[in-house]
Structure formats: structure tokens, C-alpha cells
Amino acid sequence: MYKNWKTGVLLYLIMDLSVLLDSSAGLHNLYHLKNRFSP
């Protein structure tokens, strides 16, 4: 059970990272979101 949970988290993180790395547009939008909310 614990091993499965760890694997699930790892897969989730890897997928999240791959999605971010896949789209530079995503990173670009993140950058602008950060700037928009900073004073």
C-alpha cells in the first residue's frame, strides 16, 4: 500500500514536470501569473 502510494506520487510529479517542460507556453503563462499577483 505504502509503496503504491509512493509510486503514485512519483508518477504524478514526473507527469507534472514533463507537462511543464513540454510547453514553454505553460512556463511563460506561469511567469506572467506570478508578475500579475506581485505588487
Rosetta silent file (secondary structure, phi, psi, omega in degrees, C-alpha in Angstrom):
SEQUENCE: MYKNWKTGVLLYLIMDLSVLLDSSAGLHNLYHLKNRFSP
SCORE:     score description
SCORE:     0.000 S_00000001
   1 L     0.000  -51.312 -178.899    0.000    0.000    0.000 S_00000001
   2 H   -63.540  -39.290 -179.317    2.686    2.469    1.015 S_00000001
   3 H   -64.788  -41.068  179.243    4.822    1.522   -1.959 S_00000001
   4 H   -62.897  -40.260 -179.991    1.908    2.080   -4.314 S_00000001
   5 H   -63.180  -44.428  179.604    1.250    5.479   -2.771 S_00000001
   6 H   -61.748  -43.501 -179.711    4.886    6.476   -3.201 S_00000001
   7 H   -62.773  -40.062 -179.996    4.859    5.323   -6.818 S_00000001
   8 H   -62.052  -43.272 -179.991    1.674    7.284   -7.465 S_00000001
   9 H   -65.143  -41.859  179.792    3.197   10.469   -6.089 S_00000001
  10 H   -61.574  -47.043  179.848    6.357    9.939   -8.126 S_00000001
  11 H   -60.298  -42.327 -179.005    4.356    9.387  -11.309 S_00000001
  12 H   -61.702  -45.600 -179.335    2.267   12.474  -10.590 S_00000001
  13 H   -64.345  -42.442 -178.699    5.351   14.637  -10.059 S_00000001
  14 H   -63.826  -43.502  179.958    7.052   13.273  -13.181 S_00000001
  15 H   -64.119  -41.726 -179.929    3.947   13.883  -15.288 S_00000001
  16 H   -61.217  -44.771 -179.427    3.591   17.384  -13.859 S_00000001
  17 H   -65.235  -43.441 -177.646    7.218   18.171  -14.644 S_00000001
  18 H   -63.785  -35.903  179.027    7.022   16.700  -18.139 S_00000001
  19 H   -66.442  -42.660  179.858    3.947   18.802  -18.883 S_00000001
  20 H   -64.398  -43.684 -177.818    5.709   21.954  -17.702 S_00000001
  21 H   -71.018  -30.921 -177.941    8.833   21.141  -19.682 S_00000001
  22 H   -63.784  -42.390 -175.313    6.759   20.132  -22.705 S_00000001
  23 L  -113.380  108.276  176.036    5.116   23.519  -23.088 S_00000001
  24 H   -66.963  -23.781  177.429    7.271   26.595  -22.820 S_00000001
  25 H   -64.235  -37.476  178.144    3.979   28.455  -23.201 S_00000001
  26 H   -62.103  -45.064  178.709    2.910   26.991  -19.856 S_00000001
  27 H   -64.015  -39.042 -179.907    6.071   28.300  -18.207 S_00000001
  28 H   -61.786  -44.174  179.713    5.535   31.643  -19.915 S_00000001
  29 H   -65.854  -39.146  178.696    1.990   31.872  -18.544 S_00000001
  30 H   -60.615  -43.188 -179.179    3.200   30.890  -15.067 S_00000001
  31 H   -60.229  -43.391 -178.423    5.781   33.662  -15.205 S_00000001
  32 H   -72.222  -33.051  176.914    3.150   36.239  -16.125 S_00000001
  33 H   -62.677  -42.895 -179.487    0.746   34.968  -13.453 S_00000001
  34 H   -61.918  -42.928 -178.466    3.463   35.466  -10.857 S_00000001
  35 H   -67.904  -34.188 -177.138    4.110   39.008  -12.086 S_00000001
  36 H   -67.488  -35.870 -175.769    0.414   39.839  -12.124 S_00000001
  37 H   -90.899   -9.697  176.383   -0.049   38.907   -8.471 S_00000001
  38 L   -85.720  139.950 -176.004    3.127   40.548   -7.224 S_00000001
  39 L   -61.917    0.000    0.000    2.674   44.185   -6.156 S_00000001
